[in-house]
């Protein structure tokens, strides 16, 4: 998977599109990688953090949807 991940990062790094990254404050997996993942994208919106665990869409789906709608408008 490391090769595929590097290829994906290279591809994403070359894209100039707006990006919204929503983070769960209690995610033990991706929480540690937030700073690194933000460096992959050129046009990242300010940080959005919600109170949730690893399954953010299940723990805080409505809140995440609200952040997405606000960002899109």
Rosetta constraint file for C-alpha pairs under 8 A:
AtomPair CA 1 CA 5 HARMONIC 6.09 0.50
AtomPair CA 2 CA 6 HARMONIC 6.20 0.50
AtomPair CA 3 CA 7 HARMONIC 6.20 0.50
AtomPair CA 4 CA 8 HARMONIC 6.10 0.50
AtomPair CA 5 CA 9 HARMONIC 6.12 0.50
AtomPair CA 6 CA 10 HARMONIC 6.13 0.50
AtomPair CA 7 CA 11 HARMONIC 6.23 0.50
AtomPair CA 8 CA 12 HARMONIC 6.06 0.50
AtomPair CA 9 CA 13 HARMONIC 5.87 0.50
AtomPair CA 9 CA 40 HARMONIC 6.34 0.50
AtomPair CA 10 CA 14 HARMONIC 6.45 0.50
AtomPair CA 11 CA 15 HARMONIC 6.76 0.50
AtomPair CA 12 CA 40 HARMONIC 6.57 0.50
AtomPair CA 12 CA 41 HARMONIC 6.41 0.50
AtomPair CA 13 CA 40 HARMONIC 5.05 0.50
AtomPair CA 13 CA 41 HARMONIC 5.28 0.50
AtomPair CA 13 CA 42 HARMONIC 6.65 0.50
AtomPair CA 14 CA 41 HARMONIC 8.00 0.50
AtomPair CA 14 CA 42 HARMONIC 7.93 0.50
AtomPair CA 15 CA 41 HARMONIC 7.39 0.50
AtomPair CA 15 CA 42 HARMONIC 7.28 0.50
AtomPair CA 16 CA 41 HARMONIC 7.64 0.50
AtomPair CA 16 CA 42 HARMONIC 5.93 0.50
AtomPair CA 16 CA 43 HARMONIC 6.40 0.50
AtomPair CA 17 CA 42 HARMONIC 7.53 0.50
AtomPair CA 17 CA 43 HARMONIC 6.19 0.50
AtomPair CA 18 CA 43 HARMONIC 5.07 0.50
AtomPair CA 18 CA 44 HARMONIC 6.10 0.50
AtomPair CA 18 CA 45 HARMONIC 7.22 0.50
AtomPair CA 19 CA 41 HARMONIC 7.27 0.50
AtomPair CA 19 CA 43 HARMONIC 6.05 0.50
AtomPair CA 19 CA 44 HARMONIC 4.80 0.50
AtomPair CA 19 CA 45 HARMONIC 6.11 0.50
AtomPair CA 20 CA 44 HARMONIC 6.04 0.50
AtomPair CA 20 CA 45 HARMONIC 5.38 0.50
AtomPair CA 20 CA 46 HARMONIC 7.83 0.50
AtomPair CA 20 CA 47 HARMONIC 7.93 0.50
AtomPair CA 20 CA 68 HARMONIC 7.60 0.50
AtomPair CA 20 CA 71 HARMONIC 7.56 0.50
AtomPair CA 21 CA 38 HARMONIC 7.96 0.50
AtomPair CA 21 CA 44 HARMONIC 7.39 0.50
AtomPair CA 21 CA 45 HARMONIC 7.38 0.50
AtomPair CA 21 CA 47 HARMONIC 6.83 0.50
AtomPair CA 21 CA 48 HARMONIC 6.78 0.50
AtomPair CA 22 CA 47 HARMONIC 7.00 0.50
AtomPair CA 22 CA 48 HARMONIC 5.01 0.50
AtomPair CA 22 CA 49 HARMONIC 5.79 0.50
AtomPair CA 22 CA 50 HARMONIC 7.34 0.50
AtomPair CA 22 CA 64 HARMONIC 7.16 0.50
AtomPair CA 23 CA 27 HARMONIC 7.88 0.50
AtomPair CA 23 CA 31 HARMONIC 7.15 0.50
AtomPair CA 23 CA 34 HARMONIC 7.76 0.50
AtomPair CA 23 CA 47 HARMONIC 7.85 0.50
AtomPair CA 23 CA 48 HARMONIC 6.20 0.50
AtomPair CA 23 CA 49 HARMONIC 4.67 0.50
AtomPair CA 23 CA 50 HARMONIC 6.20 0.50
AtomPair CA 23 CA 56 HARMONIC 7.85 0.50
AtomPair CA 24 CA 31 HARMONIC 7.05 0.50
AtomPair CA 24 CA 49 HARMONIC 5.67 0.50
AtomPair CA 24 CA 50 HARMONIC 5.08 0.50
AtomPair CA 24 CA 51 HARMONIC 5.75 0.50
AtomPair CA 24 CA 52 HARMONIC 4.87 0.50
AtomPair CA 24 CA 53 HARMONIC 5.77 0.50
AtomPair CA 24 CA 54 HARMONIC 6.77 0.50
AtomPair CA 24 CA 56 HARMONIC 6.07 0.50
AtomPair CA 25 CA 31 HARMONIC 6.81 0.50
AtomPair CA 25 CA 49 HARMONIC 6.13 0.50
AtomPair CA 25 CA 50 HARMONIC 6.04 0.50
AtomPair CA 25 CA 51 HARMONIC 5.46 0.50
AtomPair CA 25 CA 52 HARMONIC 6.04 0.50
AtomPair CA 25 CA 53 HARMONIC 6.92 0.50
AtomPair CA 26 CA 31 HARMONIC 7.21 0.50
AtomPair CA 26 CA 51 HARMONIC 6.76 0.50
AtomPair CA 26 CA 52 HARMONIC 5.55 0.50
AtomPair CA 26 CA 53 HARMONIC 4.54 0.50
AtomPair CA 26 CA 54 HARMONIC 6.87 0.50
AtomPair CA 27 CA 31 HARMONIC 5.16 0.50
AtomPair CA 27 CA 52 HARMONIC 7.07 0.50
AtomPair CA 27 CA 53 HARMONIC 4.59 0.50
AtomPair CA 27 CA 54 HARMONIC 4.34 0.50
AtomPair CA 27 CA 55 HARMONIC 7.92 0.50
AtomPair CA 28 CA 32 HARMONIC 7.09 0.50
AtomPair CA 28 CA 53 HARMONIC 7.58 0.50
AtomPair CA 28 CA 54 HARMONIC 6.75 0.50
AtomPair CA 29 CA 33 HARMONIC 7.75 0.50
AtomPair CA 29 CA 54 HARMONIC 6.96 0.50
AtomPair CA 30 CA 34 HARMONIC 6.45 0.50
AtomPair CA 30 CA 54 HARMONIC 7.70 0.50
AtomPair CA 33 CA 37 HARMONIC 6.00 0.50
AtomPair CA 34 CA 38 HARMONIC 6.15 0.50
AtomPair CA 35 CA 39 HARMONIC 6.84 0.50
AtomPair CA 36 CA 40 HARMONIC 7.11 0.50
AtomPair CA 37 CA 41 HARMONIC 7.64 0.50
AtomPair CA 38 CA 44 HARMONIC 6.98 0.50
AtomPair CA 48 CA 67 HARMONIC 7.72 0.50
AtomPair CA 50 CA 60 HARMONIC 7.25 0.50
AtomPair CA 50 CA 63 HARMONIC 7.45 0.50
AtomPair CA 50 CA 64 HARMONIC 7.47 0.50
AtomPair CA 51 CA 60 HARMONIC 7.20 0.50
AtomPair CA 52 CA 56 HARMONIC 5.52 0.50
AtomPair CA 52 CA 59 HARMONIC 5.37 0.50
AtomPair CA 52 CA 60 HARMONIC 6.08 0.50
AtomPair CA 53 CA 59 HARMONIC 6.66 0.50
AtomPair CA 55 CA 59 HARMONIC 6.17 0.50
AtomPair CA 56 CA 60 HARMONIC 5.59 0.50
AtomPair CA 56 CA 61 HARMONIC 6.65 0.50
AtomPair CA 56 CA 64 HARMONIC 7.98 0.50
AtomPair CA 57 CA 61 HARMONIC 4.31 0.50
AtomPair CA 57 CA 64 HARMONIC 7.21 0.50
AtomPair CA 60 CA 64 HARMONIC 6.15 0.50
AtomPair CA 61 CA 65 HARMONIC 6.11 0.50
AtomPair CA 62 CA 66 HARMONIC 6.18 0.50
AtomPair CA 63 CA 67 HARMONIC 6.41 0.50
AtomPair CA 64 CA 68 HARMONIC 6.27 0.50
AtomPair CA 65 CA 69 HARMONIC 6.14 0.50
AtomPair CA 66 CA 70 HARMONIC 6.14 0.50
AtomPair CA 67 CA 71 HARMONIC 6.08 0.50
AtomPair CA 68 CA 72 HARMONIC 6.11 0.50
AtomPair CA 69 CA 73 HARMONIC 6.34 0.50
